[in-house]
């Protein structure tokens, strides 16, 4: 069986490279700022945010990994680091003896509340301040289309 490669045309190639460069630059800038200002990488910030939005500030580890787009082993390592900082704790899942919950501590919530304004300002400065209202709406439509597959 011969598979025909559907090569990118010049416009698609330019769009792809611009997309890669833009997303990499945005995430690198946000990660550097969070490291500098809050002492944590963006991945840890996302874990804290997800837990802060969950009922009772807790989630099953497997659900948290899925929500963060992370492997279970990578999430487990990150949660271990967050535990060392006192920002998250683990507890056994009461409904599943094999499951564990990640729980945002009061200290973790405090750290998140302190980090959030700087992070939001970074998102605004590096992304939204550079776009028109129409471009923001188009970015939303494009992102939804990509996520829906």
N, C-alpha and C positions, 0 to 999 in steps of 0.2 A: 504494500500500500504506500503510495507516494503522498506525502503531506505537502501542500502548497503553503508556503509562508506568506502571510499577508503583511508585507513590509509597510512601514509607516511612510507616508508621503512627506514632502518637505514641510508642509504646514503642520501635520501631526507631529513630526519629529521636533519642530520648533516649540510647539505647545507642550509636548512631553518634557522636554529639557527645561523649559521655563517653569513648569509645574514642579518638577523635582528640585530645581534650584530654589524656588520660592519657599516650598514647604521645608526644605532643609535649613535655609537661612532663618526662617521664622522660628522653627523649633530650637535651633541652636541659640538664637538670641534669647528666647524665653527661658531656656534651660540655664544659660549663663547668668541671667538676671536673678532667677530663683536661687541658684547656688550662691551668688554673691550676697543677695539681700536677705534670704531666709535660710540659707545653709542646707538646702535640699535640692535634688534634681527634680525636673518636671514630672517624672514618673512617680515620685513619692508624693508630690503635690496632688496629682490626679487620684492616687489612692485615698488620701485624706479627704478630698472633695467628695469622692464616691461614698465614703463612709459617712460623711457629714450629711449627705442627702438621703441616706438609707433610714428606714424606720429604726428607732432606738440606736442610731449610729452604729449599726452592725450589719455585716453581710457574711454569708457563707464564703469561704475562701474560693471555692470554684466559681461562684457567681461573680465575685470581685475580679477574679482573673479574666473572665469573659467580658465584664463591663470595661475593663482597662485594656482589652485587646492584648493580654499578656499570657504567656504559658503559665501553667500552675507552678512549675519549679521556679521561674523567674519571680512570680508574685510572692511565693513563699520566702525567697531570699530577701526581697524588698521589705516584706512585713517583718522579718527577723531584724532587719536594720531599724525599722520604725519602732519595734519593741525595745531595742537597745536605747533609743532616744526617749522612750516613755510616751510615745505618741499614739501607739496602738498596742493592744494586747489581744492575745488569742484565748478563746475559751471553747470548750467542747460544745457541739451542737446538741441541744436537748432532744431533738427529734431523730437524730441519726448518729449513732455511736461512732461511726467512722468519720463524720464530718467535723470541721472546725469552723468557728466564726472568727472574723477579724472585728475588733471593737475599737472605735475611736475613743481615746481617753480624753479627759478634760484638758490635759496639757496639750494633746494633739489638736484638739479643737481650738485652743487658744493660739497655738502656733499658726494654724490655718487662717484664723481670723486676722492675725497680724500680717501674714504673707499675702492675703487676697488683694488688698488695694494695690500693692506694687505690681502684682501679676496682671491684674485687670488693666492697669495703666500700660503695661508692656504690650498686652494684646491690642489695646487701642492704638498705641503709638506705632507698633510694627505692622499692624494689619488694617484696622478700620479707618484710621486717619489718612491712609493712602488711597482709599477707595471712595467712589461716589456712592450715594444711596442706591442707585441702579446697579452698580457693580456688587454691592453687598447682597442685594436680592439675587443677582445672577450667581454669585458665589454660593449662596444658599441652595439654589436650584441645582447647580452643578454638583455640589457636595452630596445632596440627597440622591441624585441620580447614580453617583458612584457607590454610595452606601447600599442602595437597593439592588445593585448588581444587575 
